[in-house]
Amino acid sequence: MKFSVFQISRKGGREKNEDRMGYCYTRESGLFLLADGMGGHPEGEVAAQLALQTVSALYQKEARPVVADPTEFLSMAVMAAHHQIIRYASEKGMLDTPRTTLVAAVVQGTSATWAHCGDSRLYVVREGELLTRTRDHSYLEQQSAVGVVRLDRINRNILFTCLGSPTKPVFDVTGPVTLQEGDKILLCSDGLWGSLPEAEIVRQLSGQPVSEAVPELVESALRSAGPSSDNVTVIALEWETPDNFESTRGISTDSISDGVFASTIQAGVLDTLVDDLDDAAIERSIAEINEAIRRSAARKS
């Protein structure tokens, strides 16, 4: 498996950066993650970090060296991340829970599968054209899809779901989508897509390697938004990068053994997060989700 990848996060005009991103991989599989902690609620950066840590920890357990069922894995991992955030808030005695968006993609074999909750997006670009992108879980996107007029009256930042909310999160899983050599997958927070037209994102991503396109996209978004810019975070990869592989921050997993797991996701921004992600906590989340799947299957039968 070969891919080129580049990631960057800028604080913009905010007091702190509540976005988190990262990736991890085995010999035959890769996981790419981005979360945007939500303002208006406490410790958004903790919610985003917990989401990344939970999903990557589960991936390390499941990818041996591939994830058997990416759709099932992503569904389980998103709910596990939600439960970890709720548990963190409960143990801290918080009156309001930390909340975050999440977009996660598993790339393995010749295909990609992804899940998202909220308005952090994933774009797939092929030969200079937008192949597909996620649809935000926002009232703006929801009403736009059915042709409602006067969308200018709706705040694009108002979401109807996220991880960490008191209600069960709504999320979508897409794929598998078969990849072709040179396909580019971009994950980003709303600080990027909210400041740049979609056509501009596709144009810049198409015209150069991700190691050059990503920083230029982020700078363009910051300039466009000005002093009030949101956090801008992007992680992008090019699949099976062709001849210029070595000069474009390429990663080849061909030479690593089946048991190797590599990750750019840090252990945590707070010491207390480590305890919240111990094996017992992860196993409890898995057991809860498996039980929910079992009950659902029993009702259908």
Stockholm file with secondary structure:
# STOCKHOLM 1.0

chainA/1-301         MKFSVFQISRKGGREKNEDRMGYCYTRESGLFLLADGMGGHPEGEVAAQLALQTVSALYQKEARPVVADPTEFLSMAVMAAHHQIIRYASEKGMLDTPRTTLVAAVVQGTSATWAHCGDSRLYVVREGELLTRTRDHSYLEQQSAVGVVRLDRINRNILFTCLGSPTKPVFDVTGPVTLQEGDKILLCSDGLWGSLPEAEIVRQLSGQPVSEAVPELVESALRSAGPSSDNVTVIALEWETPDNFESTRGISTDSISDGVFASTIQAGVLDTLVDDLDDAAIERSIAEINEAIRRSAARKS
#=GR chainA/1-301 SS CEEEEEEEEECTTSSSCCEEEEEEECSSEEEEEEEEBCTTSTTHHHHHHHHHHHHHHHHHHHCSSSCSCHHHHHHHHHHHHHHHHHHHHHHHTCSSCCCBCEEEEEEETTEEEEEEESSCEEEEEETTEEEEECCCSBHHHHHHHTTCSCGGGSCTTCBSCCBTSSSCCCCEEEEEEECCTTCEEEEECHHHHTTSCHHHHHHHHHSSCHHHHHHHHHHHHHHHHGGGCCCEEEEEEEETCCTTGGGTTEEECTTSCTTCCEECCCSCSSHHHHHHTSHHHHHHHHHHHHHHHHHHHHHHC
#=GC SS_cons         CEEEEEEEEECTTSSSCCEEEEEEECSSEEEEEEEEBCTTSTTHHHHHHHHHHHHHHHHHHHCSSSCSCHHHHHHHHHHHHHHHHHHHHHHHTCSSCCCBCEEEEEEETTEEEEEEESSCEEEEEETTEEEEECCCSBHHHHHHHTTCSCGGGSCTTCBSCCBTSSSCCCCEEEEEEECCTTCEEEEECHHHHTTSCHHHHHHHHHSSCHHHHHHHHHHHHHHHHGGGCCCEEEEEEEETCCTTGGGTTEEECTTSCTTCCEECCCSCSSHHHHHHTSHHHHHHHHHHHHHHHHHHHHHHC
//
